[in-house]
Structure formats: C-alpha cells, structure tokens
C-alpha cells in the first residue's frame, strides 16, 4: 500500500462507494499477507545454501530476521489502513464487511487460516481488542486449520521392490545437496541397517511396503532432515534422517524411528525449522499422523509459523474451557518470586504473569524480565529452553478461577491483571507447556528415574552453556521434566549469556574466621559466578550428589566455563543435537 493516502468515504456512504471501499481494503490486506509470505519464504529458502556453505552464523541471523517479520508487517499494514480509512478506521460495521469480503477473496488460496490470523492481528492492533471481538475477527472454536485438506502434494512415496538398500538408495538420491556426498554408499547402508535392526527389534510383521516423506528438506541450525514415515502391513513408523555437512562432504548422521525421538526433534524447546512449504497445513496434517500426541499448535510453531501456532494454542485453551468444568489453579511447584504461575486443570499449559514488585533478593526489573523472555524467543534454545508464547489482552472467565489464585493475581499482578465484570482481563502473560518441576519429580521418582533425571539436569546446564546461556538460578525448582523425561529450564529472570559472566575460583580464606562469616570476605561483582558453589544450594541427597559429581564435575570448575567462554568468543558454534543423548560436536571443526 504505497502512495499518498486516499480520501475514503464513510461506511454509510453510497452503496457502490462503500462496496468499493470494502473490496479495496480487503484486497490490500490480502496483498500485504502475500508480501509477508513471499519475504518469509525468501528467508526460508536461504537455508539450503547456509547448510551447504556451513554458514551457521548466517542461519542464526535468518532465524531472528524471520521471527521479526510478522509483527513488522502487521504494524505497517495496520498503520497504512488507518491512514487510508481516516475517520472510518475504527468503524466496526465497516470492518465486519471487510472481513466478509476478505473471507471471499482468500477462499482458493493456500493455508487460508494463516490469512485469517493475519487479518485478526491487524484488527486487534487497530482496535486494541481485549479478548475476542467476534464482529470483526476470524475466531471460532470450531475453526480447524486442518479441516478440508485432501491433497497430498507435499509428500512423495518410495515403493519397496524387494531390497531395503535399493529403497533408501532411491530416496537419498532424490535429496542430493550441491555439496558432494562424503560417502553415499555408506550413508545408504547406515539408513538401511538402522531400519532393519529396528524392525527386528520391534518384531513388526511383514516387510516394508513403502516410505512416504515430505518433499522439502527440513533445516534446523547445523543439520538438515528428511522427515516421513515407513508403512508396512498394518503398521506405521515415523522416520527422520539427519544429515551433517562436514568439511569433507555430506553424510547421514542419524536415523530416528521412534515416536519419542522424532517428537524430541520437533520439540517446543528447539529452534524453528526452515522448510519451504507451499501448503503448511498439509505438512502439519502429515506430521500429526506420526506424532499424534504433539498438539497441532506446536507443530505449526516449530515449522516457523509462530503466530498461527499461538492462534491454535488459544483455541486449544478455550476449547478445553468449553468442554470441561476445569478451573484455573496455582501451578504445581514453589511460589515464584518474580512470576505468578497458574494452570488449568488437565490442560497442558502454564500461564506466567510478572508480579508488580519483587523481593529484595531479586534485583531484576520488570523491563529486564521481558527482555530476557524476548531474548529466549530469538535465541537457539538448544532443546533446553521452553518456548514461551507472549499473550496480551486475554479475557478469561472469572468463575473458573480458584479464589485464592485470583486474589493473588489481583493483589500482586495489578499491572497485568484486573477484573471486568464476569471476566478476568490478563493484559500480559507468557504461556508455556506444563512440565513437572524437577524438585517435585525427584520426590516421587524411583531411584533409577531420579538418577537419570539428575544426570540430564547436569546435561541441561551443559547444553545451555554450549548455546551461550547461563541459567543464573540453578535451583531444581526452576527446571521441569517433560513427558519424554527430558530436563528443561523455564525460569528466565536471572538468565544471561555465558560470555557476559566472570567465572571465578573461590579465593582462599585468609584466616579461620573468614570461613565462618555469614557474608563473603571478598568482593563479588554483579556478573561474578563461582561454579564451586553450585552444588551447595541444590539439596541433593548423598547418592544423587555423587552421581552428579561423577557425570558433571567439570561444570563445578571455573576453568571449564572460562574455556567455553573462549570458544564462544572465537565464534565457534557448539552443537547441541536433538538425537544421540549427550552427543556434542564443535561445528566449525567437524
């Protein structure tokens, strides 16, 4: 929408003029989404070249650029429409007509739900909508972005003609990169052997019938993936093949055949994929067939369509409220000093709202907390940071709140929460996937489960560090355990970058009195960190303490952190892979 603003007639002007106004505004929004989607795909299409050139810093820059694109396009489109509509810019009847005309114009376009979400984003910005304005938005609990999808153009099939090796040779031949293979025959054998052993181990009846895969390659940080499923006589296996580009060429790095493994690849704790899909809904429908426990909202999000994922999560929440009598209650775990956290019974999400005031032990400001969550949104989450979706101006039914929880929100979060009649208005909140707090998990876990959890807790600290994140507050209550038993960090108010810290060895006491003092006998700056003290605050019993020390004693040494700092400052990208637990490589030297 360029050029000087036109003088638009009011909504109640002559019918043909009003009709022209409605058609023009609807077409302008369709065109704006087209520009957004085109630019989105331009950024996404850089991924193959980034992978082939081993340009890992470039892919990280693309991640940030693509994330910022949606909000900037909505902002610019809303401003242009307000300028062109003039006095009629907040005319509800006009916008209702524009919405209906817009719906007609997008009927034959790919992924029409994306365009509806884009339209609603614009109206929410123009009207500062609280909750949902049904008169002008596309929001209904019965809207389903996967409904009506009958085509399967996004996938391709490979039929088993009697040899698993020939089957996967044909498949891999179709996914050649401009970078030469390091060992094509070896990669074929890698896939065929892993698949054959898995079939034997699972004792699946009959041979493979065919392999069906999504045609475009999935790119995520330093890896490329082919994603699909293996079909046999009455059984289906998920399939993800990981490719690594080394200095000597491309090779198959891993084959994932279990639902939990592929689910980890598509986790809410990892960076979004760069995959150039003509029709995203088709891909989501296919992925949901192999990952049925994964919410549709998360599949849209991990494919890079974060706004659509947020829309679907909103619908999931309100469908749950409509179908149940569940209440909003305090989230399990210790009471947060910075965030008030509540959940809905039997719903797999947590709402986090910043408190108006923090106790003296917390020196962080509200604006800094928001900045840290924003940083996590743009950062490589490395499989260890939960994806927190930011919601504004949400309207929730007051009657569904536990009285104590509502009282806490009104008293301690008044900057974000107020009551409006029968509704609770949440002005600002983060919504995350619900997990079991690690401290609670350890209380009820059997010895083997507890051992694995504390080992993975130490690995989570390492993985965060490899991605240049220091959690700050390492207390067990700030980490959660997923349904796949992975330990994830979710409390961001003290989070910072490893390269911004000063990791120090504890000074030797000058005398016996120094050791018994209640305060430090030496100067401690704000960014000073003493890894030797980490274990003192975790409250682990002797057995778990010894297990932690056996597996992760290095992270209690300042020298380990200083060495990692030097690597990060040199620009090394230290990989944290979504497969092969505890497997880490330095990408720049692979």
C-alpha positions as CSV (number, residue, x, y, z in Angstrom):
1,X,0.0,0.0,0.0
2,X,2.0,2.9,-1.3
3,X,1.4,6.5,-2.4
4,X,-0.5,9.3,-0.7
5,X,-3.5,8.4,1.4
6,X,-6.8,8.4,-0.4
7,X,-9.8,10.1,0.9
8,X,-12.1,7.2,1.8
9,X,-15.9,7.5,2.1
10,X,-17.6,6.7,5.4
11,X,-19.1,3.2,5.8
12,X,-22.6,4.6,5.4
13,X,-21.8,6.4,2.1
14,X,-23.5,5.4,-1.2
15,X,-23.7,1.6,-1.6
16,X,-21.3,1.4,-4.5
17,X,-18.7,3.6,-2.9
18,X,-18.9,1.7,0.4
19,X,-18.6,-1.6,-1.6
20,X,-15.5,-0.3,-3.4
21,X,-14.0,0.7,-0.1
22,X,-14.6,-2.7,1.4
23,X,-13.2,-4.5,-1.6
24,X,-10.2,-2.2,-1.7
25,X,-9.3,-2.7,2.0
26,X,-9.8,-6.5,1.8
27,X,-7.6,-6.7,-1.3
28,X,-4.9,-4.5,0.4
29,X,-4.7,-6.9,3.3
30,X,-4.6,-10.0,1.0
31,X,-1.7,-8.3,-0.8
32,X,0.1,-7.4,2.4
33,X,-0.1,-11.0,3.5
34,X,1.2,-12.0,0.1
35,X,4.2,-9.7,0.6
36,X,4.8,-11.1,4.1
37,X,4.6,-14.7,2.9
38,X,6.9,-14.1,0.0
39,X,9.5,-12.5,2.2
40,X,9.1,-15.3,4.7
41,X,9.9,-17.8,2.0
42,X,12.8,-15.8,0.7
43,X,14.4,-16.1,4.1
44,X,13.5,-19.7,4.4
45,X,15.0,-20.6,1.0
46,X,18.4,-19.4,2.2
47,X,18.6,-22.4,4.4
48,X,20.0,-24.9,1.8
49,X,22.8,-22.5,0.9
50,X,23.6,-21.9,4.6
51,X,23.8,-25.6,5.1
52,X,25.9,-26.3,2.0
53,X,28.3,-23.4,2.9
54,X,28.4,-24.4,6.6
55,X,27.3,-20.8,7.4
56,X,26.0,-21.4,10.9
57,X,26.1,-17.7,12.0
58,X,24.1,-16.9,8.8
59,X,21.3,-19.4,9.7
60,X,21.1,-17.9,13.2
61,X,20.7,-14.4,11.7
62,X,18.0,-15.7,9.4
63,X,16.1,-17.2,12.4
64,X,15.9,-13.7,14.0
65,X,15.0,-11.9,10.8
66,X,12.2,-14.3,10.1
67,X,10.8,-14.1,13.6
68,X,10.6,-10.3,13.5
69,X,8.9,-10.2,10.0
70,X,5.3,-11.0,11.1
71,X,5.0,-8.2,13.7
72,X,6.6,-5.6,11.5
73,X,4.3,-6.4,8.5
74,X,1.2,-6.3,10.8
75,X,2.3,-3.0,12.2
76,X,2.9,-1.4,8.8
77,X,-0.3,-2.8,7.3
78,X,-2.4,-1.6,10.2
79,X,-0.9,1.9,10.1
80,X,-1.4,2.2,6.3
81,X,-5.0,1.1,6.6
82,X,-5.7,3.5,9.4
83,X,-4.2,6.3,7.4
84,X,-6.2,5.5,4.3
85,X,-9.5,4.9,6.1
86,X,-9.3,8.0,8.1
87,X,-12.3,8.7,10.3
88,X,-13.8,5.3,9.3
89,X,-10.7,3.4,10.6
90,X,-12.5,2.2,13.8
91,X,-15.9,1.7,12.3
92,X,-17.0,-1.8,13.4
93,X,-19.6,-2.2,10.7
94,X,-17.1,-1.3,8.1
95,X,-14.6,-3.8,9.4
96,X,-17.2,-6.5,9.6
97,X,-17.9,-6.0,5.9
98,X,-14.2,-6.0,5.1
99,X,-13.8,-9.3,7.0
100,X,-16.6,-11.0,5.0
101,X,-15.2,-9.7,1.7
102,X,-11.7,-10.8,2.8
103,X,-13.0,-14.3,3.5
104,X,-14.5,-14.4,0.0
105,X,-11.2,-13.3,-1.6
106,X,-9.0,-15.9,0.2
107,X,-11.2,-19.0,-0.4
108,X,-9.0,-20.5,-3.0
109,X,-5.6,-19.5,-1.5
110,X,-3.2,-21.9,0.2
111,X,-3.5,-22.1,4.0
112,X,-6.5,-19.7,4.4
113,X,-6.3,-20.0,8.2
114,X,-2.9,-18.1,8.0
115,X,-4.6,-15.3,6.2
116,X,-7.4,-15.2,8.7
117,X,-5.0,-15.0,11.6
118,X,-3.2,-12.2,9.8
119,X,-6.4,-10.3,9.4
120,X,-7.3,-10.7,13.1
121,X,-3.8,-9.5,14.0
122,X,-4.5,-6.3,12.2
123,X,-7.9,-5.7,13.7
124,X,-6.6,-6.3,17.2
125,X,-3.9,-3.7,16.6
126,X,-6.4,-1.2,15.1
127,X,-9.0,-1.6,17.9
128,X,-6.7,-2.6,20.8
129,X,-9.0,-5.5,21.3
130,X,-9.4,-7.2,24.7
131,X,-10.3,-10.8,24.4
132,X,-12.0,-11.6,21.0
133,X,-14.2,-9.2,19.0
134,X,-16.4,-11.7,17.1
135,X,-17.9,-8.9,15.0
136,X,-14.6,-8.2,13.2
137,X,-12.2,-11.2,13.9
138,X,-11.8,-14.7,12.5
139,X,-12.0,-16.6,15.7
140,X,-14.3,-19.5,16.4
141,X,-13.7,-22.6,18.5
142,X,-14.9,-24.8,15.6
143,X,-12.3,-23.4,13.1
144,X,-9.8,-26.1,12.3
145,X,-6.8,-25.3,10.1
146,X,-6.5,-28.9,9.0
147,X,-10.2,-29.3,8.1
148,X,-10.8,-29.8,4.4
149,X,-7.2,-30.7,3.5
150,X,-7.5,-33.6,1.0
151,X,-4.4,-33.1,-1.2
152,X,-1.0,-34.6,-0.5
153,X,1.2,-32.7,-2.8
154,X,3.7,-32.1,0.0
155,X,4.8,-35.8,0.1
156,X,6.4,-38.3,-2.1
157,X,6.5,-42.1,-1.9
158,X,9.1,-44.8,-2.5
159,X,7.9,-48.4,-3.0
160,X,9.8,-51.3,-1.7
161,X,10.7,-53.5,-4.6
162,X,12.4,-56.2,-2.5
163,X,15.6,-54.5,-1.2
164,X,15.8,-52.1,1.7
165,X,19.2,-50.9,0.4
166,X,17.7,-50.1,-3.1
167,X,14.7,-48.4,-1.4
168,X,16.8,-46.0,0.6
169,X,19.3,-45.5,-2.3
170,X,16.4,-44.2,-4.4
171,X,15.2,-42.0,-1.6
172,X,18.6,-40.5,-0.7
173,X,19.4,-39.9,-4.4
174,X,16.4,-37.5,-4.6
175,X,17.8,-35.5,-1.7
176,X,21.3,-34.8,-3.0
177,X,22.8,-31.4,-2.0
178,X,25.1,-29.2,-4.1
179,X,27.8,-30.2,-1.6
180,X,29.1,-33.7,-2.6
181,X,28.4,-36.8,-0.5
182,X,31.2,-37.8,1.8
183,X,30.2,-41.5,1.4
184,X,26.9,-42.0,-0.4
185,X,27.1,-45.8,-0.2
186,X,28.0,-45.7,3.4
187,X,25.0,-43.3,4.1
188,X,22.6,-45.7,2.3
189,X,24.0,-48.6,4.4
190,X,23.6,-46.5,7.6
191,X,19.9,-45.9,7.0
192,X,19.2,-49.5,5.7
193,X,21.0,-51.1,8.7
194,X,19.3,-48.9,11.3
195,X,15.9,-49.5,9.8
196,X,16.5,-53.3,9.5
197,X,17.7,-53.6,13.1
198,X,14.7,-51.6,14.4
199,X,12.2,-53.8,12.5
200,X,13.8,-56.9,14.0
201,X,13.9,-55.4,17.5
202,X,10.2,-54.4,17.4
203,X,9.2,-57.6,15.7
204,X,6.9,-55.9,13.2
205,X,5.1,-58.3,10.9
206,X,5.8,-58.4,7.2
207,X,8.2,-56.3,5.1
208,X,8.2,-52.6,4.4
209,X,5.6,-51.6,1.9
210,X,6.7,-48.1,1.1
211,X,8.3,-45.0,2.6
212,X,6.5,-41.6,2.4
213,X,8.4,-38.4,3.0
214,X,7.7,-34.7,3.0
215,X,9.4,-33.4,-0.2
216,X,11.2,-30.3,1.1
217,X,14.2,-30.8,3.3
218,X,13.9,-29.5,6.9
219,X,16.8,-27.3,8.1
220,X,17.5,-26.6,11.8
221,X,20.7,-24.9,12.8
222,X,23.6,-27.1,11.6
223,X,21.6,-30.0,10.4
224,X,19.2,-31.0,7.6
225,X,16.5,-33.6,7.9
226,X,14.3,-35.7,5.7
227,X,11.0,-36.4,7.6
228,X,8.4,-39.0,6.8
229,X,7.0,-42.4,7.7
230,X,7.6,-46.1,6.9
231,X,4.5,-48.2,6.1
232,X,4.2,-51.9,6.4
233,X,1.4,-54.4,6.7
234,X,-0.8,-52.8,9.4
235,X,2.0,-50.7,11.0
236,X,3.5,-47.3,10.6
237,X,6.8,-46.0,11.9
238,X,7.9,-42.3,12.0
239,X,11.1,-41.6,10.1
240,X,13.6,-38.7,10.4
241,X,17.0,-38.9,8.7
242,X,19.6,-36.3,9.9
243,X,22.3,-35.0,7.5
244,X,25.6,-33.5,8.6
245,X,27.8,-31.3,6.3
246,X,31.4,-31.9,7.2
247,X,34.5,-30.3,5.7
248,X,34.7,-33.5,3.5
249,X,31.1,-33.6,2.4
250,X,27.5,-34.6,3.5
251,X,26.7,-37.8,5.3
252,X,23.8,-39.3,7.2
253,X,24.4,-38.6,10.8
254,X,21.4,-40.3,12.5
255,X,18.2,-42.2,11.8
256,X,15.2,-41.7,14.1
257,X,12.5,-44.3,14.1
258,X,10.7,-44.0,17.4
259,X,7.9,-41.5,18.1
260,X,9.7,-40.1,21.2
261,X,12.9,-39.5,19.2
262,X,11.1,-37.7,16.4
263,X,9.0,-35.8,18.9
264,X,12.2,-34.5,20.5
265,X,13.3,-33.3,17.1
266,X,10.0,-31.3,16.8
267,X,10.2,-30.2,20.4
268,X,8.9,-26.9,21.8
269,X,12.4,-26.5,23.2
270,X,14.2,-26.2,19.9
271,X,14.6,-23.6,17.2
272,X,12.0,-23.4,14.5
273,X,12.6,-25.3,11.3
274,X,13.4,-23.6,8.0
275,X,11.4,-25.6,5.4
276,X,9.9,-24.2,2.3
277,X,6.4,-25.5,2.2
278,X,3.8,-24.4,-0.4
279,X,1.0,-25.6,1.9
280,X,1.9,-25.8,5.5
281,X,-1.4,-27.3,6.6
282,X,-0.7,-30.4,4.6
283,X,2.7,-30.9,6.3
284,X,1.1,-30.4,9.8
285,X,-1.6,-33.0,9.0
286,X,1.1,-35.4,7.9
287,X,3.3,-34.8,10.9
288,X,0.3,-35.1,13.3
289,X,-0.3,-38.6,11.8
290,X,3.2,-39.7,13.0
291,X,3.2,-37.6,16.2
292,X,-0.4,-37.9,17.4
293,X,0.5,-36.7,21.0
294,X,2.0,-33.4,19.7
295,X,-0.5,-30.6,19.8
296,X,-1.3,-29.0,16.4
297,X,-0.4,-25.6,17.8
298,X,3.2,-26.8,18.5
299,X,3.6,-28.3,15.0
300,X,2.6,-25.0,13.4
301,X,5.0,-23.2,15.7
302,X,8.0,-25.5,15.2
303,X,7.6,-25.2,11.4
304,X,8.2,-21.5,11.9
305,X,4.6,-20.3,11.8
306,X,4.7,-19.0,15.3
307,X,1.7,-16.7,15.0
308,X,-0.5,-19.5,13.7
309,X,0.8,-21.7,16.5
310,X,-0.2,-19.1,19.0
311,X,-3.7,-18.8,17.5
312,X,-4.2,-22.6,17.7
313,X,-3.0,-22.7,21.3
314,X,-5.5,-20.0,22.1
315,X,-8.2,-22.1,20.6
316,X,-7.0,-25.2,22.4
317,X,-7.3,-23.4,25.7
318,X,-10.8,-22.2,25.0
319,X,-12.0,-25.5,23.6
320,X,-10.8,-27.1,26.8
321,X,-12.8,-24.5,28.9
322,X,-15.9,-25.1,26.7
323,X,-15.7,-28.9,27.1
324,X,-14.8,-29.1,30.8
325,X,-15.6,-27.5,34.1
326,X,-11.9,-27.3,34.9
327,X,-10.7,-24.3,37.0
328,X,-7.6,-22.1,36.8
329,X,-5.5,-23.1,39.8
330,X,-2.0,-22.4,41.1
331,X,0.6,-24.2,39.1
332,X,2.4,-27.0,41.0
333,X,5.8,-26.1,42.5
334,X,7.2,-23.5,44.7
335,X,5.7,-20.0,44.6
336,X,7.7,-17.8,42.2
337,X,9.3,-14.6,43.4
338,X,9.1,-12.9,40.0
339,X,6.2,-14.7,38.3
340,X,2.7,-15.7,39.5
341,X,2.0,-19.0,37.8
342,X,-1.4,-20.7,37.2
343,X,-2.6,-23.5,35.1
344,X,-5.9,-25.1,34.2
345,X,-6.8,-28.5,35.5
346,X,-6.0,-31.2,33.0
347,X,-4.6,-28.7,30.5
348,X,-1.0,-29.0,29.4
349,X,-0.1,-25.3,29.7
350,X,1.1,-22.8,32.4
351,X,0.3,-19.1,32.5
352,X,3.1,-16.9,33.9
353,X,2.4,-13.3,34.9
354,X,5.1,-10.8,36.1
355,X,4.4,-9.6,39.7
356,X,4.2,-5.9,40.3
357,X,7.0,-6.0,42.9
358,X,9.9,-8.4,43.6
359,X,11.5,-9.1,46.9
360,X,14.9,-7.6,47.7
361,X,16.8,-10.7,46.8
362,X,15.7,-10.1,43.2
363,X,17.5,-7.1,41.7
364,X,16.0,-7.5,38.2
365,X,13.4,-5.0,36.9
366,X,10.2,-5.8,35.1
367,X,11.5,-4.5,31.8
368,X,14.6,-6.7,32.2
369,X,12.4,-9.8,32.7
370,X,10.5,-9.0,29.5
371,X,13.8,-8.5,27.7
372,X,15.1,-11.9,28.8
373,X,12.0,-13.7,27.6
374,X,12.3,-11.8,24.3
375,X,16.0,-12.9,24.0
376,X,15.0,-16.6,24.6
377,X,12.3,-16.2,21.8
378,X,15.1,-15.3,19.4
379,X,17.9,-17.5,20.7
380,X,18.9,-21.0,19.8
381,X,17.0,-22.9,22.6
382,X,19.2,-26.0,22.2
383,X,16.5,-28.3,23.4
384,X,16.7,-27.0,26.9
385,X,14.7,-23.7,27.0
386,X,10.9,-23.8,26.9
387,X,9.2,-21.8,24.1
388,X,7.2,-19.1,26.0
389,X,4.4,-17.6,23.9
390,X,3.6,-14.0,24.7
391,X,-0.1,-13.2,25.0
392,X,-1.7,-9.7,25.5
393,X,-5.2,-8.6,26.4
394,X,-6.7,-12.0,27.1
395,X,-10.2,-12.3,28.5
396,X,-10.8,-15.3,30.8
397,X,-14.0,-16.3,32.7
398,X,-13.8,-15.1,36.3
399,X,-15.9,-18.0,37.6
400,X,-13.3,-20.5,36.5
401,X,-10.6,-19.2,38.8
402,X,-9.7,-20.7,42.2
403,X,-10.5,-17.8,44.6
404,X,-7.0,-17.9,46.2
405,X,-5.3,-17.8,42.8
406,X,-7.5,-14.9,41.6
407,X,-6.8,-13.0,44.8
408,X,-3.1,-13.4,44.4
409,X,-3.3,-12.2,40.8
410,X,-5.4,-9.1,41.6
411,X,-3.2,-8.1,44.6
412,X,0.2,-8.9,43.2
413,X,-0.1,-8.5,39.5
414,X,-2.3,-5.4,39.1
415,X,-0.1,-4.0,36.3
416,X,-1.2,-7.0,34.2
417,X,-4.5,-8.3,35.7
418,X,-7.8,-6.7,36.5
419,X,-11.4,-7.8,36.8
420,X,-14.1,-6.6,34.3
421,X,-17.5,-7.9,35.4
422,X,-17.6,-11.6,34.9
423,X,-14.2,-11.7,33.2
424,X,-10.6,-11.5,34.3
425,X,-8.5,-9.4,31.9
426,X,-4.9,-10.5,31.6
427,X,-3.0,-7.7,29.9
428,X,0.3,-9.6,29.6
429,X,1.3,-13.2,30.2
430,X,3.6,-15.9,28.9
431,X,2.1,-19.3,28.1
432,X,4.3,-22.4,28.2
433,X,4.0,-26.1,28.0
434,X,3.4,-27.5,31.5
435,X,6.1,-29.8,33.0
436,X,6.7,-31.4,36.3
437,X,9.1,-29.2,38.4
438,X,12.3,-31.2,38.9
439,X,12.3,-30.9,42.7
440,X,8.8,-32.4,42.8
441,X,9.7,-35.1,40.2
442,X,12.7,-36.3,42.3
443,X,10.4,-36.7,45.4
444,X,8.2,-39.2,43.7
445,X,10.6,-40.8,41.2
446,X,12.0,-44.3,41.8
447,X,15.9,-44.5,42.2
448,X,16.6,-45.2,38.6
449,X,14.3,-42.4,37.3
450,X,15.9,-40.0,39.8
451,X,19.4,-40.9,38.7
452,X,18.6,-40.3,35.0
453,X,16.9,-37.0,35.8
454,X,19.8,-35.7,37.8
455,X,22.2,-36.7,35.0
456,X,20.1,-35.0,32.5
457,X,19.8,-31.9,34.8
458,X,23.6,-31.6,34.6
459,X,23.5,-32.1,30.8
460,X,20.9,-29.4,30.6
461,X,23.3,-26.9,32.3
462,X,26.0,-28.0,29.8
463,X,23.7,-27.7,26.8
464,X,22.5,-24.3,27.8
465,X,26.2,-23.2,28.2
466,X,27.1,-24.6,24.8
467,X,24.4,-22.2,23.3
468,X,25.9,-19.3,25.3
469,X,23.2,-19.4,28.0
470,X,23.9,-19.4,31.8
471,X,20.7,-20.1,33.7
472,X,21.7,-18.0,36.7
473,X,19.5,-19.6,39.2
474,X,20.3,-23.4,39.1
475,X,17.8,-24.4,41.8
476,X,15.9,-27.6,40.9
477,X,12.6,-25.8,41.1
478,X,13.5,-23.8,38.0
479,X,13.8,-26.9,35.8
480,X,11.0,-29.1,34.6
481,X,10.7,-32.7,33.4
482,X,8.8,-33.4,30.1
483,X,6.7,-36.4,29.3
484,X,9.8,-37.8,27.5
485,X,11.8,-37.4,30.7
486,X,13.9,-34.5,29.4
487,X,15.0,-31.8,31.8
488,X,14.2,-28.3,30.6
489,X,14.9,-24.8,32.1
490,X,11.9,-22.5,32.3
491,X,12.7,-19.6,34.8
492,X,14.3,-16.8,32.8
493,X,14.5,-13.8,35.2
494,X,18.2,-14.4,36.1
495,X,19.3,-15.9,32.7
496,X,22.2,-14.3,30.9
497,X,24.9,-15.1,28.3
498,X,27.9,-17.1,29.3
499,X,30.1,-14.6,27.6
500,X,28.8,-11.8,29.9
501,X,29.8,-13.6,33.1
502,X,33.0,-13.6,35.0
503,X,33.6,-17.2,36.2
504,X,35.9,-17.1,39.3
505,X,37.6,-19.6,41.6
506,X,36.7,-19.2,45.2
507,X,39.5,-17.2,46.9
508,X,41.4,-19.0,49.7
509,X,40.3,-17.7,53.2
510,X,43.0,-15.6,54.9
511,X,42.1,-16.9,58.3
512,X,39.7,-19.3,60.0
513,X,37.3,-16.5,60.8
514,X,36.8,-15.9,57.1
515,X,35.2,-19.3,56.6
516,X,32.7,-18.9,59.4
517,X,31.4,-15.4,58.4
518,X,27.8,-15.1,57.2
519,X,28.9,-12.9,54.3
520,X,31.7,-13.1,51.7
521,X,35.1,-11.9,52.9
522,X,36.0,-10.9,49.3
523,X,34.4,-8.5,46.7
524,X,31.7,-10.0,44.5
525,X,30.6,-8.1,41.4
526,X,27.2,-8.4,39.8
527,X,28.4,-10.7,37.0
528,X,30.7,-12.8,39.1
529,X,29.9,-16.5,39.2
530,X,31.5,-19.1,41.4
531,X,30.9,-22.6,40.0
532,X,32.3,-24.4,43.0
533,X,29.3,-23.3,45.0
534,X,26.6,-24.6,42.6
535,X,26.1,-27.9,44.4
536,X,25.7,-26.2,47.8
537,X,22.2,-25.0,47.0
538,X,20.6,-28.0,45.3
539,X,19.6,-30.0,48.3
540,X,20.6,-33.3,46.7
541,X,20.9,-36.4,48.9
542,X,24.3,-38.1,49.1
543,X,23.5,-40.7,46.4
544,X,22.3,-38.1,43.8
545,X,25.2,-35.8,44.8
546,X,27.7,-38.5,44.0
547,X,26.0,-39.3,40.7
548,X,26.1,-35.6,39.7
549,X,29.8,-35.3,40.6
550,X,30.7,-38.4,38.7
551,X,29.0,-37.2,35.5
552,X,29.3,-33.5,35.6
553,X,32.1,-32.4,38.0
554,X,33.6,-30.2,35.2
555,X,30.7,-27.7,35.5
556,X,31.7,-27.1,39.1
557,X,35.1,-25.8,37.9
558,X,35.5,-22.1,36.8
559,X,38.2,-23.2,34.4
560,X,35.7,-25.3,32.4
561,X,33.4,-22.2,32.0
562,X,36.3,-19.9,31.1
563,X,37.5,-22.4,28.4
564,X,34.0,-22.5,26.9
565,X,33.8,-18.7,27.0
566,X,36.9,-18.5,24.9
567,X,35.5,-20.9,22.3
568,X,32.2,-18.9,22.1
569,X,34.1,-15.6,21.8
570,X,36.1,-17.1,18.9
571,X,32.8,-17.6,17.1
572,X,32.6,-21.4,17.5
573,X,29.1,-22.9,17.2
574,X,28.9,-25.7,19.7
575,X,26.2,-28.1,18.6
576,X,23.5,-29.5,20.9
577,X,21.8,-32.2,18.8
578,X,18.3,-33.4,19.2
579,X,19.4,-37.0,18.9
580,X,22.1,-39.3,20.4
581,X,21.9,-38.2,24.0
582,X,24.9,-36.3,25.3
583,X,26.5,-36.1,21.9
584,X,28.1,-32.7,21.2
585,X,30.4,-31.5,18.4
586,X,32.1,-28.3,17.5
587,X,30.6,-27.4,14.2
588,X,33.4,-25.3,12.9
589,X,35.9,-28.1,13.2
590,X,33.7,-31.1,12.1
